[in-house]
Every structure is written in structure tokens, then in C-alpha cells.
Amino acid sequence: MIDIKNVSKWYGTVQVLDSCSTHVENGEVVVICGPSGSGKSTLIKVVNGLEPFQKGEVFVDGVSVGAPDTDLAKLRARIGMVFQSFELFPHLSVIRNLILAQVKVLKRSEAEAVSRADKLLDRVGMLSHRDKYPGQLSGGQQQRVAIARALAMNPVAMLFDEPTSALDPEMVNEVLDVMVDLAKEGMTMMVVTHEMGFARKVADRVIFMDEGKIVEDCSKHEFFENLPARAERTRLFLSKILPN
């Protein structure tokens, strides 16, 4: 579903991705972790063209992201993206947030868009809040709405960029529960997160990044249970974030 081949990216003279290669099969859940500034958020943003890259290739469902003739707007409509900061339109109600792109981009009728939106809001436990505005919701509620909005576009894959890092600790689980359900239903997912409990529970593979490079790309069992086989940098990272 997603194929990343030898991708490198620079901001000026600073290299932020260094020959990164990985792939995500249809229905696979891949968690990407690593220290701040390791390139993990940049890596998933190149998947839907939010970040241009200078070398390598990225394919999503057979479409080349970097090709000059690729319609990125059309491609992004097929790849759900959930950000750390929700990115909801503050002047629109929850229901209007969910139907806007369906009508404008997918050309659905308003009735069809509303029906789809209501089903997804019910799925993430937010149907009773459909007529509220984002400012009236908690952070966890806004993030669940953001997930529903992404799903409304019938994406072939979902990208999550630290979706719980801006939330109060007590709100984290309500968002992770929605993501766990998505994973169980077979959604293809790339998730940048420090939530190792989530990784242990639903990830098929874990990627560990440092200084723009993919240091580890292995099954979650190998990542968590076979520490002697991991790189020294990986072991150091895990020693700081996993409970003793």
C-alpha cells in the first residue's frame, strides 16, 4: 500500500531524512518512534506530499507521490491524516467539519455526506456533539472528531502524527481506543507516537528512527522482546521510555 524507497530530504543544508526505505502492506499497522528531531514526522508527511523530498521515491497504492504530474490534492483525499493539533475549522460545527471535504472534494451530495458523517461520529462516540463547535470540546473529543473527519473520505490508509501528544494524560486513552478499533478493522496505518503500550497492542511492525535514519524496522516482538539484537541507540531509547 505504501512504499518508501531511499528517500532523502534536506532543509537547506540540514539533512532530515537519510536514505529511508520501508513499506507498509495493506491492513498493516506500523508504529514509528524515536527521539525528538529524528525525522519521524517528516517521514510520514512525505507519504502524502505534505513535505517534498529531494531524493528517492514514494508510492501509495501504486501512485508516485513525487512525480510532477501526480495530482496531490486527489492523492491526499485518499490518505487520511491526523495531526497533533487537531486542525479542525474553529468556525464550523463538528458536522460541518466532517461534510465540507466530502462535498467539495468527493462531490458527494450533502445528504450523503451528512449520513456518512453521522455514522462516523457515532463510531468515535461523538454523535451527541455533532452541532457543537471545536472550542466547546475537550482535546480528546476534538481529536476523535479529527479522526472521524479523515475517515469520512474513505481513505486507503491513515497517517497519525503524534495524535495524543497535545492531550492531557486522562484524554489519551479515549483517542487510542478509537485507533485500536481502526487497527482491528484492518485499516492500513502509519503512526508516529511515543505510546509504547499502543505499539505493543496493535502494531505489526515498529520503526525506530534517529538522526534522519531508520535504525530499526522489525516486528513488535523483535523490537520489544529481543533487546540484545537491537542497536545500542535503540536500547538506550527504550530504557528511557519503558517501565522497569
C-alpha positions in Angstrom: 0.0 0.0 0.0 2.8 2.4 0.9 6.4 2.0 -0.5 9.2 4.3 0.5 12.4 3.8 -1.4 15.7 5.5 -0.5 14.1 8.8 0.4 16.3 11.7 1.5 15.3 15.3 2.4 17.1 18.4 3.3 16.1 21.8 4.8 18.7 23.9 3.2 22.0 22.3 4.2 20.4 20.2 7.1 19.6 16.7 6.1 16.4 15.5 7.9 15.9 12.2 6.1 18.8 10.0 5.1 18.1 7.2 2.5 15.0 5.9 4.3 13.3 2.8 2.9 10.3 0.9 4.2 7.0 -0.4 3.1 3.5 -0.9 4.6 1.3 -3.7 3.4 -2.5 -3.4 3.0 -4.0 -3.7 6.5 -0.7 -3.4 8.3 -0.1 -1.1 11.3 3.4 0.4 11.6 4.4 2.5 14.6 7.3 5.0 14.1 9.1 6.1 17.2 12.4 7.9 18.1 13.7 10.9 19.8 12.6 14.5 19.0 14.1 15.7 15.7 14.8 12.2 14.4 12.7 12.7 11.3 9.7 10.5 12.1 7.0 13.2 11.5 8.8 14.2 8.3 8.8 10.6 7.1 5.0 10.2 7.2 4.5 13.7 5.8 6.4 12.7 2.6 3.9 9.9 2.1 1.1 12.3 1.2 3.2 15.0 -0.3 2.9 17.5 2.7 6.7 17.5 2.7 8.6 17.4 -0.6 11.7 15.3 -0.8 14.8 15.6 -2.9 15.9 12.0 -3.5 14.1 8.6 -3.7 10.6 7.5 -4.5 7.3 7.2 -2.6 4.3 5.2 -3.9 0.9 5.0 -2.3 -1.4 2.3 -3.8 0.8 2.4 -7.0 0.7 6.2 -7.3 4.1 8.1 -7.3 3.9 10.9 -4.7 6.9 12.7 -6.1 6.0 12.6 -9.8 5.4 16.0 -11.3 2.2 15.0 -12.9 0.6 13.5 -9.7 -2.5 15.3 -8.5 -1.5 15.7 -4.9 -4.9 17.0 -3.8 -6.6 13.9 -5.3 -4.0 11.7 -3.6 -4.4 13.4 -0.2 -8.1 12.8 -0.4 -7.3 9.0 -0.3 -4.8 9.2 2.6 -6.3 10.3 6.0 -4.0 12.5 8.1 -4.5 13.2 11.8 -2.2 15.8 13.3 -1.1 16.5 16.8 -3.0 19.8 16.9 -6.4 18.6 15.6 -6.6 21.1 12.7 -10.4 21.4 12.9 -12.0 24.5 11.4 -13.0 26.5 14.5 -15.7 28.5 12.8 -17.6 25.3 11.7 -19.6 22.9 13.7 -18.5 19.3 14.1 -20.9 18.1 11.5 -19.9 20.9 9.0 -16.2 20.0 9.6 -17.0 16.4 8.5 -19.1 17.2 5.4 -17.1 20.0 3.9 -14.4 18.0 2.1 -16.8 15.2 1.2 -18.9 17.7 -0.7 -16.1 19.8 -2.1 -13.6 17.1 -3.0 -15.5 13.9 -3.4 -18.6 15.7 -4.8 -21.0 13.8 -2.6 -24.5 15.2 -2.1 -25.0 17.0 1.3 -27.4 14.3 2.4 -24.9 11.5 1.6 -22.1 13.5 3.4 -24.3 14.0 6.5 -25.3 10.4 6.6 -21.6 9.3 6.4 -20.6 11.9 9.0 -23.2 10.8 11.5 -22.2 7.2 11.2 -18.5 8.0 11.8 -19.3 10.4 14.7 -21.3 7.6 16.3 -18.4 5.2 15.7 -16.0 7.5 17.6 -18.5 8.3 20.4 -19.1 11.9 19.3 -22.6 11.9 17.7 -24.2 13.8 20.6 -21.7 16.6 20.0 -22.4 17.0 16.2 -23.7 20.5 16.5 -21.1 21.9 18.8 -18.0 23.9 17.7 -14.5 22.7 18.3 -13.9 25.3 21.0 -16.7 23.6 23.1 -14.9 20.3 23.1 -12.1 18.8 25.1 -8.8 18.0 23.3 -9.6 14.3 23.3 -13.0 15.0 21.8 -11.5 17.2 19.1 -9.0 14.6 18.2 -11.8 11.9 17.8 -13.7 14.4 15.6 -10.5 14.8 13.5 -10.2 11.0 13.1 -13.8 10.8 12.0 -13.2 13.6 9.5 -10.3 11.8 8.0 -12.3 8.6 7.8 -15.2 10.4 6.1 -13.1 10.5 2.9 -12.9 6.7 2.7 -9.0 6.7 2.9 -6.9 3.7 1.7 -4.5 4.4 4.6 -4.3 6.6 7.7 -1.3 8.6 8.9 -1.2 9.7 12.5 1.4 12.3 13.6 1.7 12.1 17.4 -2.1 12.2 17.8 -2.0 12.1 21.6 1.0 14.3 22.4 -1.1 17.5 22.9 -3.6 15.8 25.1 -4.0 15.7 28.9 -3.0 12.3 30.1 -6.6 11.3 31.1 -7.7 12.0 27.5 -5.1 9.9 25.8 -6.9 6.6 26.1 -10.1 7.8 24.5 -8.2 8.6 21.3 -6.0 5.4 21.5 -9.2 3.3 21.9 -10.5 4.6 18.6 -7.2 3.9 16.9 -7.1 0.4 18.3 -10.5 -0.3 16.9 -9.4 1.0 13.5 -6.4 -1.3 13.6 -8.6 -4.3 14.4 -10.8 -3.5 11.5 -7.9 -3.7 9.1 -7.1 -0.1 8.4 -3.6 0.5 7.0 -1.9 2.8 9.4 1.4 4.6 10.0 1.5 6.1 13.5 4.2 8.4 14.9 3.9 8.0 18.7 5.6 7.5 22.0 2.7 5.4 23.3 4.5 2.1 23.5 1.5 0.4 25.1 -0.3 1.1 21.8 2.6 -0.2 19.8 2.7 -3.4 21.9 -1.0 -3.9 21.5 -1.7 -3.3 17.8 1.5 -2.7 15.8 2.6 -5.3 13.3 6.0 -3.6 12.9 7.9 -0.9 14.8 10.3 1.6 13.1 12.9 3.4 15.2 14.5 6.5 13.8 17.4 8.6 14.8 19.1 11.5 13.1 17.0 11.0 10.0 17.8 7.4 9.5 15.7 4.2 10.0 17.7 2.3 12.7 15.2 -0.5 13.3 12.4 -1.9 11.1 11.2 -5.1 12.7 8.2 -6.9 14.2 7.0 -5.6 17.5 8.0 -8.9 19.1 11.6 -8.4 17.9 11.6 -4.7 18.9 10.4 -5.2 22.5 11.4 -8.8 23.4 14.7 -9.3 21.6 16.7 -6.3 23.0 20.2 -7.9 22.6 19.6 -7.8 18.8 18.7 -4.1 18.8 21.1 -1.3 18.1 22.7 0.4 21.1 20.8 3.6 20.3 17.5 1.7 20.3 18.3 0.1 23.6 19.1 3.5 25.1 15.8 4.9 23.9 13.8 2.0 25.2 15.5 2.1 28.6 14.2 5.7 29.0 10.6 5.2 27.9 9.7 1.7 29.0 8.8 1.0 32.7 11.5 -1.0 34.5 
